[in-house]
Amino acid sequence: MQSIKAIRCTFCNKLLAKVGMVGYLEIKCPRCKTVNTTR
């Protein structure tokens, strides 16, 4: 079974995505325009 991880903006804490398995993800927050990256 795969665990799902919530990706939140580091600035405003808005939920950006829920992912299962990701190597690298870069997503721009629609609320505060901060670019968030995760590995």
mmCIF file as Biopython writes it, N, C-alpha, C and O atoms, coordinates in Angstrom:
data_model
#
loop_
_atom_site.group_PDB
_atom_site.id
_atom_site.type_symbol
_atom_site.label_atom_id
_atom_site.label_alt_id
_atom_site.label_comp_id
_atom_site.label_asym_id
_atom_site.label_entity_id
_atom_site.label_seq_id
_atom_site.pdbx_PDB_ins_code
_atom_site.Cartn_x
_atom_site.Cartn_y
_atom_site.Cartn_z
_atom_site.occupancy
_atom_site.B_iso_or_equiv
_atom_site.auth_seq_id
_atom_site.auth_asym_id
_atom_site.pdbx_PDB_model_num
ATOM 1   N N  . MET A ? 1  ? 0.836  -1.182 0.000  1.0 0.0 1  A 1 
ATOM 2   C CA . MET A ? 1  ? 0.000  0.000  0.000  1.0 0.0 1  A 1 
ATOM 3   C C  . MET A ? 1  ? 0.879  1.242  0.000  1.0 0.0 1  A 1 
ATOM 4   O O  . MET A ? 1  ? 1.896  1.302  0.690  1.0 0.0 1  A 1 
ATOM 5   N N  . GLN A ? 2  ? 0.480  2.206  -0.765 1.0 0.0 2  A 1 
ATOM 6   C CA . GLN A ? 2  ? 1.274  3.420  -0.943 1.0 0.0 2  A 1 
ATOM 7   C C  . GLN A ? 2  ? 0.738  4.531  -0.046 1.0 0.0 2  A 1 
ATOM 8   O O  . GLN A ? 2  ? -0.471 4.747  0.034  1.0 0.0 2  A 1 
ATOM 9   N N  . SER A ? 3  ? 1.648  5.231  0.626  1.0 0.0 3  A 1 
ATOM 10  C CA . SER A ? 3  ? 1.209  6.343  1.466  1.0 0.0 3  A 1 
ATOM 11  C C  . SER A ? 3  ? 1.088  7.608  0.626  1.0 0.0 3  A 1 
ATOM 12  O O  . SER A ? 3  ? 1.885  7.840  -0.283 1.0 0.0 3  A 1 
ATOM 13  N N  . ILE A ? 4  ? 0.089  8.420  0.938  1.0 0.0 4  A 1 
ATOM 14  C CA . ILE A ? 4  ? -0.138 9.667  0.212  1.0 0.0 4  A 1 
ATOM 15  C C  . ILE A ? 4  ? 0.354  10.816 1.074  1.0 0.0 4  A 1 
ATOM 16  O O  . ILE A ? 4  ? 0.016  10.918 2.253  1.0 0.0 4  A 1 
ATOM 17  N N  . LYS A ? 5  ? 1.159  11.680 0.465  1.0 0.0 5  A 1 
ATOM 18  C CA . LYS A ? 5  ? 1.763  12.804 1.165  1.0 0.0 5  A 1 
ATOM 19  C C  . LYS A ? 5  ? 1.113  14.102 0.691  1.0 0.0 5  A 1 
ATOM 20  O O  . LYS A ? 5  ? 0.938  14.309 -0.509 1.0 0.0 5  A 1 
ATOM 21  N N  . ALA A ? 6  ? 0.759  14.964 1.624  1.0 0.0 6  A 1 
ATOM 22  C CA . ALA A ? 6  ? 0.180  16.266 1.288  1.0 0.0 6  A 1 
ATOM 23  C C  . ALA A ? 6  ? 1.310  17.268 1.081  1.0 0.0 6  A 1 
ATOM 24  O O  . ALA A ? 6  ? 2.199  17.385 1.924  1.0 0.0 6  A 1 
ATOM 25  N N  . ILE A ? 7  ? 1.278  17.983 -0.027 1.0 0.0 7  A 1 
ATOM 26  C CA . ILE A ? 7  ? 2.269  19.017 -0.323 1.0 0.0 7  A 1 
ATOM 27  C C  . ILE A ? 7  ? 1.624  20.363 -0.034 1.0 0.0 7  A 1 
ATOM 28  O O  . ILE A ? 7  ? 0.608  20.712 -0.636 1.0 0.0 7  A 1 
ATOM 29  N N  . ARG A ? 8  ? 2.212  21.120 0.889  1.0 0.0 8  A 1 
ATOM 30  C CA . ARG A ? 8  ? 1.676  22.419 1.275  1.0 0.0 8  A 1 
ATOM 31  C C  . ARG A ? 8  ? 2.674  23.526 0.969  1.0 0.0 8  A 1 
ATOM 32  O O  . ARG A ? 8  ? 3.884  23.300 0.948  1.0 0.0 8  A 1 
ATOM 33  N N  . CYS A ? 9  ? 2.151  24.723 0.732  1.0 0.0 9  A 1 
ATOM 34  C CA . CYS A ? 9  ? 2.989  25.894 0.480  1.0 0.0 9  A 1 
ATOM 35  C C  . CYS A ? 9  ? 3.777  26.214 1.742  1.0 0.0 9  A 1 
ATOM 36  O O  . CYS A ? 9  ? 3.223  26.217 2.842  1.0 0.0 9  A 1 
ATOM 37  N N  . THR A ? 10 ? 5.059  26.481 1.588  1.0 0.0 10 A 1 
ATOM 38  C CA . THR A ? 10 ? 5.911  26.781 2.742  1.0 0.0 10 A 1 
ATOM 39  C C  . THR A ? 10 ? 5.663  28.177 3.295  1.0 0.0 10 A 1 
ATOM 40  O O  . THR A ? 10 ? 6.066  28.477 4.419  1.0 0.0 10 A 1 
ATOM 41  N N  . PHE A ? 11 ? 5.009  29.031 2.523  1.0 0.0 11 A 1 
ATOM 42  C CA . PHE A ? 11 ? 4.757  30.406 2.961  1.0 0.0 11 A 1 
ATOM 43  C C  . PHE A ? 11 ? 3.371  30.567 3.583  1.0 0.0 11 A 1 
ATOM 44  O O  . PHE A ? 11 ? 3.250  31.088 4.691  1.0 0.0 11 A 1 
ATOM 45  N N  . CYS A ? 12 ? 2.321  30.124 2.880  1.0 0.0 12 A 1 
ATOM 46  C CA . CYS A ? 12 ? 0.951  30.349 3.368  1.0 0.0 12 A 1 
ATOM 47  C C  . CYS A ? 12 ? 0.245  29.071 3.835  1.0 0.0 12 A 1 
ATOM 48  O O  . CYS A ? 12 ? -0.889 29.140 4.310  1.0 0.0 12 A 1 
ATOM 49  N N  . ASN A ? 13 ? 0.887  27.919 3.709  1.0 0.0 13 A 1 
ATOM 50  C CA . ASN A ? 13 ? 0.382  26.620 4.170  1.0 0.0 13 A 1 
ATOM 51  C C  . ASN A ? 13 ? -0.845 26.113 3.401  1.0 0.0 13 A 1 
ATOM 52  O O  . ASN A ? 13 ? -1.558 25.242 3.899  1.0 0.0 13 A 1 
ATOM 53  N N  . LYS A ? 14 ? -1.099 26.633 2.219  1.0 0.0 14 A 1 
ATOM 54  C CA . LYS A ? 14 ? -2.216 26.159 1.389  1.0 0.0 14 A 1 
ATOM 55  C C  . LYS A ? 14 ? -1.889 24.773 0.847  1.0 0.0 14 A 1 
ATOM 56  O O  . LYS A ? 14 ? -0.760 24.517 0.430  1.0 0.0 14 A 1 
ATOM 57  N N  . LEU A ? 15 ? -2.871 23.884 0.854  1.0 0.0 15 A 1 
ATOM 58  C CA . LEU A ? 15 ? -2.695 22.555 0.278  1.0 0.0 15 A 1 
ATOM 59  C C  . LEU A ? 15 ? -2.571 22.678 -1.237 1.0 0.0 15 A 1 
ATOM 60  O O  . LEU A ? 15 ? -3.478 23.177 -1.904 1.0 0.0 15 A 1 
ATOM 61  N N  . LEU A ? 16 ? -1.443 22.219 -1.774 1.0 0.0 16 A 1 
ATOM 62  C CA . LEU A ? 16 ? -1.174 22.337 -3.206 1.0 0.0 16 A 1 
ATOM 63  C C  . LEU A ? 16 ? -1.422 21.035 -3.951 1.0 0.0 16 A 1 
ATOM 64  O O  . LEU A ? 16 ? -1.905 21.048 -5.083 1.0 0.0 16 A 1 
ATOM 65  N N  . ALA A ? 17 ? -1.093 19.908 -3.322 1.0 0.0 17 A 1 
ATOM 66  C CA . ALA A ? 17 ? -1.251 18.617 -3.999 1.0 0.0 17 A 1 
ATOM 67  C C  . ALA A ? 17 ? -1.198 17.489 -2.984 1.0 0.0 17 A 1 
ATOM 68  O O  . ALA A ? 17 ? -0.701 17.651 -1.870 1.0 0.0 17 A 1 
ATOM 69  N N  . LYS A ? 18 ? -1.724 16.340 -3.394 1.0 0.0 18 A 1 
ATOM 70  C CA . LYS A ? 18 ? -1.568 15.096 -2.648 1.0 0.0 18 A 1 
ATOM 71  C C  . LYS A ? 18 ? -0.912 14.122 -3.606 1.0 0.0 18 A 1 
ATOM 72  O O  . LYS A ? 18 ? -1.458 13.823 -4.668 1.0 0.0 18 A 1 
ATOM 73  N N  . VAL A ? 19 ? 0.252  13.629 -3.235 1.0 0.0 19 A 1 
ATOM 74  C CA . VAL A ? 19 ? 1.006  12.758 -4.140 1.0 0.0 19 A 1 
ATOM 75  C C  . VAL A ? 19 ? 1.350  11.445 -3.458 1.0 0.0 19 A 1 
ATOM 76  O O  . VAL A ? 19 ? 1.466  11.365 -2.235 1.0 0.0 19 A 1 
ATOM 77  N N  . GLY A ? 20 ? 1.512  10.415 -4.286 1.0 0.0 20 A 1 
ATOM 78  C CA . GLY A ? 20 ? 1.898  9.113  -3.778 1.0 0.0 20 A 1 
ATOM 79  C C  . GLY A ? 20 ? 3.405  8.936  -3.847 1.0 0.0 20 A 1 
ATOM 80  O O  . GLY A ? 20 ? 4.067  8.763  -2.823 1.0 0.0 20 A 1 
ATOM 81  N N  . MET A ? 21 ? 3.942  8.979  -5.060 1.0 0.0 21 A 1 
ATOM 82  C CA . MET A ? 21 ? 5.372  8.766  -5.267 1.0 0.0 21 A 1 
ATOM 83  C C  . MET A ? 21 ? 5.861  9.830  -6.229 1.0 0.0 21 A 1 
ATOM 84  O O  . MET A ? 21 ? 5.350  9.949  -7.342 1.0 0.0 21 A 1 
ATOM 85  N N  . VAL A ? 22 ? 6.842  10.599 -5.807 1.0 0.0 22 A 1 
ATOM 86  C CA . VAL A ? 22 ? 7.372  11.660 -6.660 1.0 0.0 22 A 1 
ATOM 87  C C  . VAL A ? 22 ? 8.869  11.776 -6.415 1.0 0.0 22 A 1 
ATOM 88  O O  . VAL A ? 22 ? 9.328  11.700 -5.275 1.0 0.0 22 A 1 
ATOM 89  N N  . GLY A ? 23 ? 9.624  11.958 -7.487 1.0 0.0 23 A 1 
ATOM 90  C CA . GLY A ? 23 ? 11.060 12.159 -7.361 1.0 0.0 23 A 1 
ATOM 91  C C  . GLY A ? 23 ? 11.386 13.616 -7.122 1.0 0.0 23 A 1 
ATOM 92  O O  . GLY A ? 23 ? 12.161 13.952 -6.227 1.0 0.0 23 A 1 
ATOM 93  N N  . TYR A ? 24 ? 10.786 14.488 -7.933 1.0 0.0 24 A 1 
ATOM 94  C CA . TYR A ? 24 ? 11.018 15.927 -7.816 1.0 0.0 24 A 1 
ATOM 95  C C  . TYR A ? 24 ? 9.757  16.641 -8.282 1.0 0.0 24 A 1 
ATOM 96  O O  . TYR A ? 24 ? 9.209  16.318 -9.336 1.0 0.0 24 A 1 
ATOM 97  N N  . LEU A ? 25 ? 9.301  17.602 -7.506 1.0 0.0 25 A 1 
ATOM 98  C CA . LEU A ? 25 ? 8.087  18.335 -7.850 1.0 0.0 25 A 1 
ATOM 99  C C  . LEU A ? 25 ? 8.309  19.812 -7.587 1.0 0.0 25 A 1 
ATOM 100 O O  . LEU A ? 25 ? 8.788  20.201 -6.522 1.0 0.0 25 A 1 
ATOM 101 N N  . GLU A ? 26 ? 7.957  20.628 -8.565 1.0 0.0 26 A 1 
ATOM 102 C CA . GLU A ? 26 ? 8.032  22.081 -8.423 1.0 0.0 26 A 1 
ATOM 103 C C  . GLU A ? 26 ? 6.655  22.626 -8.770 1.0 0.0 26 A 1 
ATOM 104 O O  . GLU A ? 26 ? 6.153  22.397 -9.871 1.0 0.0 26 A 1 
ATOM 105 N N  . ILE A ? 27 ? 6.047  23.343 -7.838 1.0 0.0 27 A 1 
ATOM 106 C CA . ILE A ? 27 ? 4.691  23.840 -8.040 1.0 0.0 27 A 1 
ATOM 107 C C  . ILE A ? 27 ? 4.571  25.257 -7.492 1.0 0.0 27 A 1 
ATOM 108 O O  . ILE A ? 27 ? 5.100  25.572 -6.426 1.0 0.0 27 A 1 
ATOM 109 N N  . LYS A ? 28 ? 3.865  26.109 -8.243 1.0 0.0 28 A 1 
ATOM 110 C CA . LYS A ? 28 ? 3.687  27.504 -7.847 1.0 0.0 28 A 1 
ATOM 111 C C  . LYS A ? 28 ? 2.345  27.654 -7.139 1.0 0.0 28 A 1 
ATOM 112 O O  . LYS A ? 28 ? 1.315  27.211 -7.647 1.0 0.0 28 A 1 
ATOM 113 N N  . CYS A ? 29 ? 2.360  28.272 -5.977 1.0 0.0 29 A 1 
ATOM 114 C CA . CYS A ? 29 ? 1.148  28.468 -5.195 1.0 0.0 29 A 1 
ATOM 115 C C  . CYS A ? 29 ? 0.266  29.525 -5.868 1.0 0.0 29 A 1 
ATOM 116 O O  . CYS A ? 29 ? 0.730  30.630 -6.151 1.0 0.0 29 A 1 
ATOM 117 N N  . PRO A ? 30 ? -1.004 29.191 -6.126 1.0 0.0 30 A 1 
ATOM 118 C CA . PRO A ? 30 ? -1.894 30.168 -6.764 1.0 0.0 30 A 1 
ATOM 119 C C  . PRO A ? 30 ? -2.287 31.316 -5.836 1.0 0.0 30 A 1 
ATOM 120 O O  . PRO A ? 30 ? -2.697 32.378 -6.304 1.0 0.0 30 A 1 
ATOM 121 N N  . ARG A ? 31 ? -2.165 31.111 -4.533 1.0 0.0 31 A 1 
ATOM 122 C CA . ARG A ? 31 ? -2.554 32.144 -3.577 1.0 0.0 31 A 1 
ATOM 123 C C  . ARG A ? 31 ? -1.471 33.202 -3.393 1.0 0.0 31 A 1 
ATOM 124 O O  . ARG A ? 31 ? -1.743 34.395 -3.532 1.0 0.0 31 A 1 
ATOM 125 N N  . CYS A ? 32 ? -0.243 32.776 -3.080 1.0 0.0 32 A 1 
ATOM 126 C CA . CYS A ? 32 ? 0.821  33.735 -2.745 1.0 0.0 32 A 1 
ATOM 127 C C  . CYS A ? 32 ? 1.938  33.800 -3.782 1.0 0.0 32 A 1 
ATOM 128 O O  . CYS A ? 32 ? 2.860  34.603 -3.639 1.0 0.0 32 A 1 
ATOM 129 N N  . LYS A ? 33 ? 1.872  32.963 -4.831 1.0 0.0 33 A 1 
ATOM 130 C CA . LYS A ? 33 ? 2.824  32.947 -5.955 1.0 0.0 33 A 1 
ATOM 131 C C  . LYS A ? 33 ? 4.225  32.449 -5.583 1.0 0.0 33 A 1 
ATOM 132 O O  . LYS A ? 33 ? 5.168  32.662 -6.345 1.0 0.0 33 A 1 
ATOM 133 N N  . THR A ? 34 ? 4.377  31.803 -4.450 1.0 0.0 34 A 1 
ATOM 134 C CA . THR A ? 34 ? 5.655  31.230 -4.053 1.0 0.0 34 A 1 
ATOM 135 C C  . THR A ? 34 ? 5.888  29.926 -4.813 1.0 0.0 34 A 1 
ATOM 136 O O  . THR A ? 34 ? 4.969  29.119 -4.954 1.0 0.0 34 A 1 
ATOM 137 N N  . VAL A ? 35 ? 7.101  29.716 -5.298 1.0 0.0 35 A 1 
ATOM 138 C CA . VAL A ? 35 ? 7.455  28.466 -5.975 1.0 0.0 35 A 1 
ATOM 139 C C  . VAL A ? 35 ? 7.957  27.490 -4.918 1.0 0.0 35 A 1 
ATOM 140 O O  . VAL A ? 35 ? 8.923  27.771 -4.208 1.0 0.0 35 A 1 
ATOM 141 N N  . ASN A ? 36 ? 7.297  26.346 -4.821 1.0 0.0 36 A 1 
ATOM 142 C CA . ASN A ? 36 ? 7.624  25.319 -3.836 1.0 0.0 36 A 1 
ATOM 143 C C  . ASN A ? 36 ? 8.230  24.119 -4.544 1.0 0.0 36 A 1 
ATOM 144 O O  . ASN A ? 36 ? 7.753  23.708 -5.602 1.0 0.0 36 A 1 
ATOM 145 N N  . THR A ? 37 ? 9.274  23.561 -3.963 1.0 0.0 37 A 1 
ATOM 146 C CA . THR A ? 37 ? 9.905  22.367 -4.520 1.0 0.0 37 A 1 
ATOM 147 C C  . THR A ? 37 ? 9.957  21.284 -3.454 1.0 0.0 37 A 1 
ATOM 148 O O  . THR A ? 37 ? 10.083 21.568 -2.263 1.0 0.0 37 A 1 
ATOM 149 N N  . THR A ? 38 ? 9.858  20.050 -3.899 1.0 0.0 38 A 1 
ATOM 150 C CA . THR A ? 38 ? 9.979  18.911 -2.997 1.0 0.0 38 A 1 
ATOM 151 C C  . THR A ? 38 ? 10.724 17.788 -3.710 1.0 0.0 38 A 1 
ATOM 152 O O  . THR A ? 38 ? 10.696 17.701 -4.937 1.0 0.0 38 A 1 
ATOM 153 N N  . ARG A ? 39 ? 11.379 16.941 -2.952 1.0 0.0 39 A 1 
ATOM 154 C CA . ARG A ? 39 ? 12.121 15.794 -3.482 1.0 0.0 39 A 1 
ATOM 155 C C  . ARG A ? 39 ? 11.610 14.534 -2.844 1.0 0.0 39 A 1 
ATOM 156 O O  . ARG A ? 39 ? 12.098 13.445 -3.149 1.0 0.0 39 A 1 
#
